[in-house]
């Protein structure tokens, strides 16, 4: 398989960033994994850092509030997306993923073109932000 993968720019909405900070206070550092598996492949799974064993099939594409975000190599090879946005929505987490908060779960949104960083995302709960060099916005 070619390593000519398009690595999306990872961003997060303000509510997602707050959820990650809240989880870090409770569980310590967390990690996100989005793979093309048969179950929950379209939703980013959130685990305590190290709670999911990543391997050669997983690619580190960025981070949210210092929490690494991995996407499956096969999924990346099929993507044409230039941006991966982590967000939260009402509902409960699937599988073994940590919930984003009371009655909230993490979702991912993708686009071929980067969004306006100050604009609300279509169907989303917040606007995206770009971290400064220290990883904070």
N, C-alpha and C positions, 0 to 999 in steps of 0.2 A: 504494500500500500504506500502510495506517495506521501511524503511529508509536506507537500504543497497545500497545507491546510489554511483556510481563512480563519484567523483567530479574531473573534469578535471583541469589540471594546465592551468591557463589563461596566455597567452602571447600576445604580439602585435608586429607587424612589426614597424620598424622605421617610415615609412610614416604614419601609423595609429596613432602612439604615437604623432607625430607632428600635425596631424589633431585634435586629442583630445585637445592638448594644445591650438591650434588656436581657436577651438570652445569654450573652457573655457574662453578665453579672450573676446569673443563676447557674449556668452550666460551664463557665469558662469559655475559652475560644471555641468557635464553631466552624464548620466547613459545609460547603454546598457541593452536591454532585448531581449533574444532569446527564443521564445516559439514555440511550435508545432502547432500554430494556422493555420487556413486554408489559410491565406494570409501572405506572407512574413515570414513564419516560419523558412525558411532556412537562412535568413539574420538577422544579429543583428540590432535591431532598436535602434537608438540613440535619446534620449530626453534630454531636460534640466532636471537636477536632480529634482526628484519629479514629473516630467511631465507624468509619467506612474505610476499608482497605483499598486504596487506589493502586492501580497497576499500570502496565505499559499501554493499556487501552484507554487510559484517562489522561487528559491534557489539562494542565493548569492554564486557565485563560485570564485570570485576574483575581481580584478580591473585592469584598464588601466589608468596609470597616476592619480591615486586616484579616478577615476570614476568607480562606482560599475558595475559589470557585473552579471546579473541574467539570469538563464536558467530555463525553465519550468520543474517542477518536473517530469511530464510524459515523457518529452523528455530525461531527465537525466536517467530515469529508463530504457529507451530503448537503450541508448548509450553504446558503448563499448570503446569509445574514452578516451584517457588519456590526451589529450591536446586540448585546444581550442585556436586558434590563430585568433586575430582580425587583419584584413588587410583592405586595400582600393583598389578599382579598378575603372577604368573609367566607367562612367554611372551615372545615377541620382538615388537618394534615393527613395525607395518605401514608400507608405503610408505616415505616419506622421513623419517619421524619419528625423532627421537633416542630411543634406548632409555633407560629409567628407571634402568638399572643392569644388572649382569650377569644376563641371563635374566629381566629385568623389563620391562614396558611400562606406559605410562599408560592408565588407563581413566577413564571418567566415570560417575558415578552421579547420578541425579536423584530428586527427591521433590517431591510437592505440599505437604508439610508439613516444616518444618525438623526435623532430627534433634536428639536430645539431644547436645550438643557433647562430653560426656565418654564417651558410649556407643560401643562398637564398631559399625561399620556392618554391616548384614546382608551376608554374603558378602565383606566387605572385610578388609583386612589391618591396619587401625589405627582410631584414633578421630579425629574431626575436631577442629580447633582453630580458634580465632578469633584473628587477629593483633591486637596492640595498635596504638596510633596510629602507631608507627614501622614497622609492617609485620612485627614479629617476635612470636612467641608466647612 
